């Protein structure tokens, strides 16, 4: 069974030098890198480390609500292998994925990744061990044709990984979560990214008290702020 790695890149020259090697070790049958309006040396870094990859230049911002969704959807459309693995430029992948990717032939598979060495490394690690916590991270793999059958990633209000999780529940798709040792090498996200996490929780109907607890445990108050902002928007419409 062959698989394609789909990797959007936006000015990630430094990160790519640390993460591309982990993707190469997986020995994908195909690799599609979407160079999204890059103004740094991302293109040259990709050419150097993965000369066989297909480099796709994306020169304009899409009109999709989440541009990242557009990039993944484009990459999946261009892929030629039966399984797609959605990678991220700031995430180093666990070599075990090479063995586990076979499960994505007939499942949506989520591979755990941990923030690199901080408080949330501990909190997310502990949460991932709880049997009643069903997690779906940004490192995902699934059959390519499910994208067209179920529109797993679309021009949605939800970002790609949250949308895939929603579609898994909506359509009752088989799902597996593996506790892999992938690492997010970005030290921290800015508040805008965390606001979006909170907004997504509100759109999915997550409870206020769970969101507040999550925000407090992870020391991420912008998540709760994003949730409350979205709540006000919903009430005013």
Residue pairs with C-beta under 8 A, 6 or more apart in sequence:
1 82
1 83
1 101
1 102
1 105
2 29
2 30
2 81
2 82
2 83
3 28
3 29
3 30
3 81
3 82
3 83
3 84
3 85
3 101
3 104
3 141
4 28
4 29
4 30
4 31
4 32
4 75
4 79
4 80
4 81
4 83
4 84
4 85
4 144
5 23
5 26
5 28
5 30
5 31
5 32
5 84
5 85
5 87
6 32
6 34
6 72
6 75
6 76
6 79
6 84
6 85
6 86
6 87
7 23
7 31
7 32
7 33
7 34
7 75
7 87
7 88
7 89
8 33
8 34
8 36
8 68
8 71
8 72
8 75
8 88
8 89
9 16
9 33
9 34
9 35
9 36
9 38
9 42
9 46
9 89
10 36
10 37
10 38
10 42
10 89
11 38
11 39
11 40
11 42
12 40
12 42
12 89
12 90
13 40
13 41
13 42
13 45
15 89
15 90
15 185
15 186
16 42
16 45
16 46
16 49
16 89
17 45
17 49
18 92
18 185
19 89
19 90
19 91
19 92
19 93
19 185
20 45
20 46
20 49
20 50
21 49
22 92
22 93
22 94
22 95
23 31
23 50
23 87
23 93
24 49
24 50
25 93
25 95
25 98
26 85
26 93
26 95
26 97
26 98
26 101
27 98
28 81
28 85
29 81
30 54
30 79
30 80
30 81
31 50
31 52
31 53
31 54
32 53
32 54
32 56
32 75
32 78
32 79
33 46
33 50
33 53
33 54
33 55
33 56
34 56
34 58
34 71
34 74
34 75
35 42
35 43
35 46
35 55
35 56
35 57
35 58
36 58
36 67
36 71
37 58
37 59
37 60
37 61
43 55
43 57
46 53
46 55
47 55
54 78
56 74
56 75
56 78
58 71
58 74
61 67
62 70
62 71
64 70
64 155
65 155
65 156
65 157
66 155
66 156
66 158
66 159
66 160
68 159
68 160
69 153
69 154
69 155
69 156
69 159
69 160
69 163
70 155
72 86
72 153
72 160
73 147
73 153
73 154
75 84
76 84
76 144
76 147
76 153
77 147
79 144
81 144
82 105
82 143
82 144
82 145
83 101
83 104
83 105
83 141
83 142
83 143
83 144
84 141
84 142
84 143
84 144
84 147
85 97
85 101
85 104
85 139
85 140
85 141
86 138
86 139
86 140
86 141
86 160
86 161
87 93
87 139
88 138
88 139
88 184
90 184
90 185
90 186
91 113
91 138
91 139
91 182
91 183
91 184
91 185
92 182
92 183
92 185
93 111
93 139
93 180
93 182
94 111
94 180
94 181
94 182
96 178
96 180
96 181
97 111
97 139
97 141
97 180
97 182
100 109
100 111
100 178
100 180
101 109
101 141
103 109
103 176
104 141
104 142
104 143
105 143
106 143
106 174
107 142
107 173
107 174
107 175
107 176
108 136
108 140
108 141
108 142
108 146
108 152
108 164
108 168
108 173
108 174
108 175
108 176
109 140
109 141
109 142
109 175
109 176
109 177
109 178
110 135
110 136
110 137
110 139
110 140
110 175
110 176
110 177
110 178
111 137
111 139
111 140
111 141
111 178
111 180
111 182
112 124
112 128
112 135
112 137
112 139
112 177
112 178
112 179
112 180
112 181
112 182
113 137
113 138
113 139
113 180
113 182
113 183
113 184
114 120
114 121
114 124
114 125
114 181
114 182
114 183
114 184
115 121
115 124
115 183
115 184
115 188
116 183
116 184
116 185
116 186
116 187
118 187
118 188
119 218
119 219
120 218
120 219
120 220
123 217
123 218
124 218
127 133
127 135
128 135
128 177
128 179
129 179
134 175
134 177
135 177
136 161
136 162
136 164
136 165
136 168
136 175
136 177
137 161
137 182
138 160
138 161
139 180
139 182
140 161
140 164
142 152
142 164
146 152
146 173
147 153
150 167
150 171
150 173
151 167
152 163
152 164
152 167
153 160
153 163
153 164
154 163
156 163
157 203
158 166
158 200
158 203
158 204
159 196
159 200
162 200
162 204
166 204
167 173
168 175
191 222
191 225
194 220
194 222
194 223
194 226
195 222
195 223
195 225
195 226
195 229
196 226
197 220
197 223
197 226
198 211
198 215
198 222
198 223
198 224
198 225
198 226
198 227
198 228
198 229
198 230
199 226
199 227
199 229
199 230
201 211
201 214
201 223
201 226
201 227
202 211
202 226
202 227
202 230
202 231
202 234
203 230
206 227
208 227
208 231
211 223
211 224
211 227
212 224
214 220
214 223
215 221
215 222
215 223
215 224
215 227
216 224
